[in-house]
Amino acid sequence: MLEEEKARVNGSAAKPSLRLKSGEHITILDDPQPAPLRAIAEDIPLDIVYEDDDLAIVNKPAGMMVHAGAGATEGERNRGTLVNALLHRFGNLSQLGGGLRPGIVHRLDRETSGLIIVAKNDVAHRKLAKQFSGREVKKRYVALVHGWPAKDRGTIESGITRDAVRRTRMTTRRRGGRAAVTRFEVRDSIASVFGKFALLDVRIETGRTHQIRVHMASIGHPVVGDALYVAPKEVRAITARTRGSAKKIFESRVPEDGTNRSGALKRGDALSLTRNFLHAAAIEFTHPRTGEPLSFAASLPEELARFLQEVRG
């Protein structure tokens, strides 16, 4: 606003770098009018599960942002996103989300893979958004977490808000959080030389930022690979317990060259995952035009399936 001469300090023009002091008067002359930012098309491969004239279902890979943030520029932060790829693939998309988020009805975290719905026109966008707000869309995630939950089924109902200290994190420990409900069911309890893990089916009734990740961490079972929510960056084989079983099992799995088939494990070392073990595996909703019930599923991506195989041994 200072650069646009829409603000004054003590009645005079000032530079944005000015350090303010107590007692100064700031006058706001007009609303800021930044140049509108728009996502640009990029030729990025997409895994399209389904598409018609109204919508598309995309299997998003981990590591891809859904859209650029509010502070994006025409430079690097507005590149490489799902939206950039969608614009190249489809051209016209719903504009209800604005120039940086065309077609985006809901989101997935950057390091979460799986199914996401894209609206191709405004009518479809409005109807899909209404289904989400009415909790009519059913989503199932697959997550691998550290430890074994006390029960095979559970519900976590803790409000979520932004962490006061680490602003990139969310937390359940502050008052005033937005209501959030996460339900999980244990598909497999795994006891391995790398420790105990539980493979979960997770369903969410709300769509808060980092919801599954922060909720699972809040009950002491963080998602594997999620260092932001205290999960270790790598899991080490329990070779110190050498009464026989753990060390023998571990060493029997390691070939003479010191690596396993995936190249992820070395003798006496650890398994690591460069992303969160969280995958949006299935989604159910009603077609916005025809009213037909639709259901889609996506299997675990290769890196998660391979990691799970190594953990199980």
C-alpha positions as a Markdown table, in Angstrom:
| # | Residue | x | y | z |
|---|---|---|---|---|
| 1 | Met | 0.0 | 0.0 | 0.0 |
| 2 | Leu | 2.9 | 2.3 | 0.6 |
| 3 | Glu | 4.3 | 1.5 | -2.8 |
| 4 | Glu | 0.9 | 2.3 | -4.3 |
| 5 | Glu | 0.8 | 5.6 | -2.3 |
| 6 | Lys | -2.4 | 4.5 | -0.6 |
| 7 | Ala | -0.9 | 4.9 | 2.9 |
| 8 | Arg | 0.9 | 7.7 | 4.8 |
| 9 | Val | 3.0 | 7.8 | 7.9 |
| 10 | Asn | 2.6 | 11.0 | 9.9 |
| 11 | Gly | 0.9 | 12.5 | 6.9 |
| 12 | Ser | 3.8 | 11.9 | 4.5 |
| 13 | Ala | 4.9 | 9.3 | 2.0 |
| 14 | Ala | 7.1 | 6.6 | 3.4 |
| 15 | Lys | 9.1 | 3.6 | 2.2 |
| 16 | Pro | 8.0 | 0.1 | 3.1 |
| 17 | Ser | 11.3 | -0.4 | 4.8 |
| 18 | Leu | 10.6 | 2.3 | 7.4 |
| 19 | Arg | 10.8 | 1.0 | 11.0 |
| 20 | Leu | 7.8 | 2.3 | 12.9 |
| 21 | Lys | 8.1 | 3.8 | 16.4 |
| 22 | Ser | 5.5 | 4.4 | 19.1 |
| 23 | Gly | 3.1 | 7.3 | 18.7 |
| 24 | Glu | 3.3 | 7.5 | 14.9 |
| 25 | His | 0.0 | 8.0 | 12.9 |
| 26 | Ile | -0.8 | 5.6 | 10.0 |
| 27 | Thr | -3.4 | 6.9 | 7.5 |
| 28 | Ile | -5.0 | 4.4 | 5.1 |
| 29 | Leu | -6.2 | 6.2 | 1.9 |
| 30 | Asp | -7.6 | 3.4 | -0.2 |
| 31 | Asp | -7.9 | -0.4 | -0.5 |
| 32 | Pro | -4.9 | -2.2 | -2.0 |
| 33 | Gln | -5.4 | -3.3 | -5.6 |
| 34 | Pro | -2.7 | -5.8 | -6.3 |
| 35 | Ala | -2.4 | -7.1 | -9.9 |
| 36 | Pro | -4.5 | -10.3 | -10.1 |
| 37 | Leu | -2.4 | -13.4 | -10.2 |
| 38 | Arg | -3.4 | -16.3 | -12.5 |
| 39 | Ala | -2.1 | -19.8 | -12.7 |
| 40 | Ile | -0.3 | -20.6 | -16.0 |
| 41 | Ala | -0.6 | -23.8 | -18.0 |
| 42 | Glu | 2.3 | -26.3 | -17.8 |
| 43 | Asp | 2.8 | -29.5 | -19.6 |
| 44 | Ile | 3.0 | -31.9 | -16.6 |
| 45 | Pro | 1.8 | -35.5 | -16.9 |
| 46 | Leu | -1.3 | -36.3 | -15.0 |
| 47 | Asp | -2.9 | -39.6 | -13.9 |
| 48 | Ile | -6.6 | -39.1 | -14.9 |
| 49 | Val | -8.8 | -41.7 | -13.4 |
| 50 | Tyr | -12.1 | -40.4 | -14.9 |
| 51 | Glu | -13.4 | -37.4 | -16.7 |
| 52 | Asp | -16.5 | -36.0 | -18.4 |
| 53 | Asp | -17.8 | -32.6 | -19.4 |
| 54 | Asp | -18.3 | -31.5 | -15.8 |
| 55 | Leu | -15.5 | -33.0 | -13.7 |
| 56 | Ala | -12.3 | -35.0 | -13.6 |
| 57 | Ile | -10.8 | -37.3 | -11.0 |
| 58 | Val | -7.1 | -37.1 | -10.7 |
| 59 | Asn | -4.7 | -39.3 | -8.8 |
| 60 | Lys | -2.3 | -36.7 | -7.5 |
| 61 | Pro | 1.3 | -37.8 | -6.8 |
| 62 | Ala | 3.0 | -36.9 | -3.5 |
| 63 | Gly | 5.3 | -33.8 | -3.7 |
| 64 | Met | 2.9 | -31.8 | -5.9 |
| 65 | Met | 1.1 | -28.8 | -4.5 |
| 66 | Val | -2.6 | -28.5 | -5.5 |
| 67 | His | -2.3 | -24.8 | -6.2 |
| 68 | Ala | 0.0 | -21.9 | -5.5 |
| 69 | Gly | -0.4 | -20.0 | -2.2 |
| 70 | Ala | -1.9 | -16.5 | -1.8 |
| 71 | Gly | 1.6 | -15.0 | -1.8 |
| 72 | Ala | 2.5 | -16.7 | -5.1 |
| 73 | Thr | 4.2 | -14.7 | -7.9 |
| 74 | Glu | 4.5 | -15.4 | -11.6 |
| 75 | Gly | 7.8 | -17.1 | -10.7 |
| 76 | Glu | 8.7 | -20.4 | -9.1 |
| 77 | Arg | 5.8 | -20.7 | -6.6 |
| 78 | Asn | 3.3 | -20.5 | -9.4 |
| 79 | Arg | 4.9 | -23.5 | -11.2 |
| 80 | Gly | 4.6 | -27.2 | -10.9 |
| 81 | Thr | 1.3 | -27.4 | -9.2 |
| 82 | Leu | -1.7 | -29.5 | -10.0 |
| 83 | Val | -3.5 | -26.5 | -11.3 |
| 84 | Asn | -0.7 | -25.7 | -13.7 |
| 85 | Ala | -1.0 | -29.2 | -15.1 |
| 86 | Leu | -4.8 | -29.1 | -15.2 |
| 87 | Leu | -4.9 | -25.9 | -17.2 |
| 88 | His | -2.6 | -27.5 | -19.9 |
| 89 | Arg | -4.7 | -30.7 | -20.0 |
| 90 | Phe | -8.2 | -29.2 | -19.9 |
| 91 | Gly | -7.9 | -25.5 | -20.7 |
| 92 | Asn | -11.1 | -24.2 | -19.2 |
| 93 | Leu | -12.0 | -24.9 | -15.6 |
| 94 | Ser | -14.4 | -23.6 | -13.0 |
| 95 | Gln | -13.4 | -20.0 | -12.0 |
| 96 | Leu | -15.2 | -20.0 | -8.6 |
| 97 | Gly | -11.9 | -20.6 | -6.8 |
| 98 | Gly | -10.2 | -17.6 | -8.4 |
| 99 | Gly | -7.3 | -17.2 | -10.8 |
| 100 | Leu | -4.9 | -19.3 | -8.7 |
| 101 | Arg | -7.3 | -22.1 | -7.9 |
| 102 | Pro | -9.4 | -22.8 | -11.0 |
| 103 | Gly | -11.3 | -26.0 | -10.8 |
| 104 | Ile | -10.2 | -26.8 | -7.2 |
| 105 | Val | -13.1 | -28.0 | -5.0 |
| 106 | His | -11.0 | -29.5 | -2.2 |
| 107 | Arg | -7.3 | -30.1 | -1.5 |
| 108 | Leu | -4.7 | -32.6 | -0.5 |
| 109 | Asp | -1.5 | -31.8 | 1.4 |
| 110 | Arg | 1.6 | -31.6 | -0.8 |
| 111 | Glu | 3.0 | -34.9 | 0.5 |
| 112 | Thr | -0.3 | -36.7 | 0.4 |
| 113 | Ser | -1.1 | -38.7 | -2.8 |
| 114 | Gly | -4.4 | -39.8 | -4.1 |
| 115 | Leu | -7.8 | -38.9 | -5.5 |
| 116 | Ile | -9.0 | -35.3 | -5.9 |
| 117 | Ile | -12.0 | -34.0 | -7.7 |
| 118 | Val | -11.7 | -31.2 | -10.3 |
| 119 | Ala | -14.6 | -29.1 | -11.5 |
| 120 | Lys | -14.7 | -28.1 | -15.1 |
| 121 | Asn | -17.5 | -25.5 | -14.8 |
| 122 | Asp | -19.0 | -23.2 | -12.2 |
| 123 | Val | -22.3 | -25.2 | -12.0 |
| 124 | Ala | -20.5 | -28.4 | -11.2 |
| 125 | His | -18.2 | -26.6 | -8.7 |
| 126 | Arg | -21.1 | -25.2 | -6.8 |
| 127 | Lys | -22.9 | -28.5 | -6.5 |
| 128 | Leu | -19.8 | -30.4 | -5.5 |
| 129 | Ala | -18.9 | -27.7 | -2.9 |
| 130 | Lys | -22.4 | -28.1 | -1.5 |
| 131 | Gln | -21.8 | -31.9 | -1.2 |
| 132 | Phe | -18.5 | -31.3 | 0.7 |
| 133 | Ser | -20.0 | -28.7 | 3.0 |
| 134 | Gly | -23.0 | -31.1 | 3.7 |
| 135 | Arg | -20.5 | -33.9 | 4.5 |
| 136 | Glu | -22.0 | -36.0 | 1.7 |
| 137 | Val | -18.7 | -36.8 | 0.1 |
| 138 | Lys | -17.2 | -40.0 | 1.5 |
| 139 | Lys | -13.3 | -40.2 | 1.5 |
| 140 | Arg | -11.1 | -43.0 | 2.6 |
| 141 | Tyr | -7.4 | -42.7 | 3.3 |
| 142 | Val | -4.8 | -45.3 | 3.9 |
| 143 | Ala | -2.2 | -44.4 | 6.5 |
| 144 | Leu | 0.7 | -46.2 | 8.2 |
| 145 | Val | 1.3 | -45.0 | 11.7 |
| 146 | His | 3.8 | -45.7 | 14.4 |
| 147 | Gly | 2.7 | -48.0 | 17.2 |
| 148 | Trp | -0.6 | -49.9 | 17.8 |
| 149 | Pro | -3.7 | -47.9 | 18.7 |
| 150 | Ala | -5.4 | -49.1 | 21.9 |
| 151 | Lys | -8.5 | -50.2 | 20.0 |
| 152 | Asp | -9.0 | -51.5 | 16.5 |
| 153 | Arg | -11.5 | -48.8 | 15.8 |
| 154 | Gly | -11.6 | -45.2 | 17.1 |
| 155 | Thr | -12.9 | -41.7 | 16.6 |
| 156 | Ile | -10.9 | -38.6 | 17.3 |
| 157 | Glu | -12.9 | -35.4 | 17.9 |
| 158 | Ser | -10.5 | -32.6 | 18.7 |
| 159 | Gly | -10.7 | -29.0 | 17.4 |
| 160 | Ile | -7.8 | -28.0 | 15.2 |
| 161 | Thr | -6.2 | -24.6 | 15.0 |
| 162 | Arg | -2.8 | -23.2 | 13.9 |
| 163 | Asp | 0.2 | -23.7 | 16.3 |
| 164 | Ala | 1.0 | -20.5 | 18.0 |
| 165 | Val | 4.8 | -21.1 | 17.8 |
| 166 | Arg | 5.4 | -23.2 | 14.7 |
| 167 | Arg | 3.0 | -21.6 | 12.1 |
| 168 | Thr | 3.5 | -24.4 | 9.6 |
| 169 | Arg | 1.9 | -26.8 | 12.0 |
| 170 | Met | -1.6 | -27.3 | 13.3 |
| 171 | Thr | -2.5 | -28.4 | 16.8 |
| 172 | Thr | -5.3 | -29.8 | 19.0 |
| 173 | Arg | -3.9 | -28.2 | 22.1 |
| 174 | Arg | -5.2 | -24.7 | 21.7 |
| 175 | Arg | -8.7 | -23.4 | 22.5 |
| 176 | Gly | -10.9 | -22.2 | 19.8 |
| 177 | Gly | -10.0 | -24.8 | 17.2 |
| 178 | Arg | -12.4 | -25.7 | 14.4 |
| 179 | Ala | -14.4 | -28.9 | 15.0 |
| 180 | Ala | -12.8 | -31.9 | 13.3 |
| 181 | Val | -13.8 | -35.6 | 13.3 |
| 182 | Thr | -11.5 | -38.4 | 12.2 |
| 183 | Arg | -12.5 | -42.1 | 12.3 |
| 184 | Phe | -10.0 | -44.9 | 11.9 |
| 185 | Glu | -9.9 | -48.7 | 11.7 |
| 186 | Val | -6.9 | -50.9 | 11.9 |
| 187 | Arg | -6.4 | -53.0 | 8.8 |
| 188 | Asp | -3.1 | -54.6 | 10.0 |
| 189 | Ser | -1.0 | -54.6 | 13.1 |
| 190 | Ile | 2.6 | -55.0 | 12.1 |
| 191 | Ala | 5.4 | -56.2 | 14.5 |
| 192 | Ser | 8.7 | -56.0 | 12.7 |
| 193 | Val | 12.4 | -55.5 | 13.4 |
| 194 | Phe | 11.8 | -51.8 | 12.8 |
| 195 | Gly | 9.2 | -51.6 | 15.5 |
| 196 | Lys | 5.4 | -51.7 | 15.7 |
| 197 | Phe | 3.2 | -50.1 | 13.0 |
| 198 | Ala | -0.5 | -50.0 | 12.2 |
| 199 | Leu | -2.0 | -49.8 | 8.7 |
| 200 | Leu | -5.2 | -47.8 | 9.0 |
| 201 | Asp | -8.3 | -47.1 | 7.0 |
| 202 | Val | -9.1 | -43.5 | 7.8 |
| 203 | Arg | -12.3 | -41.5 | 7.1 |
| 204 | Ile | -12.8 | -37.9 | 7.9 |
| 205 | Glu | -16.1 | -36.1 | 8.4 |
| 206 | Thr | -14.5 | -32.7 | 8.2 |
| 207 | Gly | -11.7 | -31.3 | 6.0 |
| 208 | Arg | -9.3 | -29.3 | 8.2 |
| 209 | Thr | -5.7 | -28.6 | 7.3 |
| 210 | His | -3.5 | -31.5 | 8.1 |
| 211 | Gln | -6.4 | -33.2 | 9.9 |
| 212 | Ile | -5.4 | -36.8 | 9.8 |
| 213 | Arg | -1.8 | -36.0 | 10.5 |
| 214 | Val | -2.4 | -33.8 | 13.5 |
| 215 | His | -5.2 | -36.1 | 14.9 |
| 216 | Met | -3.1 | -39.2 | 14.7 |
| 217 | Ala | -0.1 | -37.4 | 16.3 |
| 218 | Ser | -2.3 | -36.2 | 19.1 |
| 219 | Ile | -3.1 | -39.7 | 20.2 |
| 220 | Gly | 0.6 | -40.8 | 20.0 |
| 221 | His | 0.5 | -42.5 | 16.6 |
| 222 | Pro | 2.0 | -40.1 | 14.1 |
| 223 | Val | 1.9 | -40.9 | 10.4 |
| 224 | Val | 5.1 | -42.6 | 9.2 |
| 225 | Gly | 7.4 | -40.1 | 7.4 |
| 226 | Asp | 5.6 | -37.1 | 8.9 |
| 227 | Ala | 8.5 | -35.3 | 10.6 |
| 228 | Leu | 6.4 | -32.1 | 11.0 |
| 229 | Tyr | 4.3 | -34.1 | 13.5 |
| 230 | Val | 7.2 | -35.7 | 15.4 |
| 231 | Ala | 7.5 | -38.9 | 13.4 |
| 232 | Pro | 11.2 | -40.0 | 13.1 |
| 233 | Lys | 12.8 | -39.3 | 9.7 |
| 234 | Glu | 13.9 | -42.9 | 9.5 |
| 235 | Val | 13.1 | -46.2 | 11.2 |
| 236 | Arg | 16.0 | -48.3 | 12.5 |
| 237 | Ala | 16.1 | -52.0 | 12.8 |
| 238 | Ile | 16.2 | -53.1 | 16.5 |
| 239 | Thr | 19.5 | -54.8 | 16.3 |
| 240 | Ala | 20.5 | -54.1 | 19.9 |
| 241 | Arg | 18.1 | -56.8 | 21.1 |
| 242 | Thr | 20.4 | -59.6 | 20.1 |
| 243 | Arg | 18.8 | -62.5 | 22.0 |
| 244 | Gly | 18.4 | -63.9 | 18.5 |
| 245 | Ser | 15.2 | -63.0 | 16.7 |
| 246 | Ala | 15.4 | -59.4 | 15.7 |
| 247 | Lys | 19.0 | -59.4 | 14.5 |
| 248 | Lys | 18.7 | -62.7 | 12.7 |
| 249 | Ile | 15.5 | -61.7 | 10.9 |
| 250 | Phe | 17.0 | -58.3 | 9.9 |
| 251 | Glu | 20.3 | -59.8 | 8.6 |
| 252 | Ser | 18.6 | -62.6 | 6.7 |
| 253 | Arg | 16.7 | -60.0 | 4.6 |
| 254 | Val | 19.9 | -58.1 | 3.5 |
| 255 | Pro | 21.7 | -59.4 | 0.5 |
| 256 | Glu | 25.5 | -59.7 | 0.4 |
| 257 | Asp | 25.8 | -56.3 | -1.3 |
| 258 | Gly | 24.1 | -54.6 | 1.6 |
| 259 | Thr | 20.9 | -53.4 | -0.1 |
| 260 | Asn | 17.5 | -54.8 | -0.5 |
| 261 | Arg | 15.5 | -55.1 | -3.7 |
| 262 | Ser | 14.3 | -51.5 | -3.5 |
| 263 | Gly | 17.7 | -50.1 | -2.6 |
| 264 | Ala | 16.2 | -48.4 | 0.5 |
| 265 | Leu | 17.8 | -50.5 | 3.2 |
| 266 | Lys | 21.5 | -51.1 | 4.0 |
| 267 | Arg | 23.0 | -53.5 | 6.5 |
| 268 | Gly | 22.7 | -52.0 | 10.0 |
| 269 | Asp | 21.1 | -48.9 | 8.7 |
| 270 | Ala | 17.5 | -47.8 | 8.4 |
| 271 | Leu | 14.4 | -47.5 | 6.3 |
| 272 | Ser | 13.4 | -44.0 | 5.4 |
| 273 | Leu | 10.5 | -42.4 | 3.5 |
| 274 | Thr | 10.8 | -39.0 | 1.8 |
| 275 | Arg | 7.0 | -38.4 | 2.1 |
| 276 | Asn | 4.1 | -39.0 | 4.5 |
| 277 | Phe | 2.6 | -42.5 | 4.4 |
| 278 | Leu | -0.9 | -41.1 | 3.7 |
| 279 | His | -2.9 | -41.8 | 0.5 |
| 280 | Ala | -6.4 | -40.7 | -0.5 |
| 281 | Ala | -7.4 | -44.2 | -1.7 |
| 282 | Ala | -11.1 | -43.9 | -2.4 |
| 283 | Ile | -13.9 | -41.3 | -2.9 |
| 284 | Glu | -17.6 | -41.5 | -3.3 |
| 285 | Phe | -20.0 | -38.6 | -4.3 |
| 286 | Thr | -23.0 | -37.8 | -6.5 |
| 287 | His | -22.5 | -36.6 | -10.0 |
| 288 | Pro | -23.4 | -32.8 | -10.0 |
| 289 | Arg | -25.4 | -33.0 | -13.2 |
| 290 | Thr | -26.9 | -36.5 | -13.4 |
| 291 | Gly | -27.3 | -37.3 | -9.7 |
| 292 | Glu | -25.6 | -40.7 | -10.4 |
| 293 | Pro | -23.6 | -42.1 | -7.5 |
| 294 | Leu | -19.9 | -42.3 | -8.4 |
| 295 | Ser | -17.1 | -44.2 | -6.6 |
| 296 | Phe | -13.4 | -44.3 | -7.4 |
| 297 | Ala | -10.3 | -46.0 | -5.9 |
| 298 | Ala | -6.6 | -45.7 | -6.3 |
| 299 | Ser | -4.1 | -48.3 | -5.1 |
| 300 | Leu | -1.0 | -47.4 | -3.1 |
| 301 | Pro | 1.7 | -45.7 | -5.1 |
| 302 | Glu | 4.8 | -47.8 | -5.7 |
| 303 | Glu | 7.0 | -46.1 | -3.1 |
| 304 | Leu | 4.4 | -46.7 | -0.3 |
| 305 | Ala | 3.7 | -50.3 | -1.4 |
| 306 | Arg | 7.5 | -51.0 | -1.4 |
| 307 | Phe | 8.0 | -49.3 | 2.0 |
| 308 | Leu | 5.2 | -51.4 | 3.5 |
| 309 | Gln | 6.7 | -54.6 | 2.0 |
| 310 | Glu | 10.0 | -53.8 | 3.6 |
| 311 | Val | 8.5 | -53.0 | 7.0 |
| 312 | Arg | 6.6 | -56.3 | 6.9 |
| 313 | Gly | 9.6 | -58.2 | 5.9 |
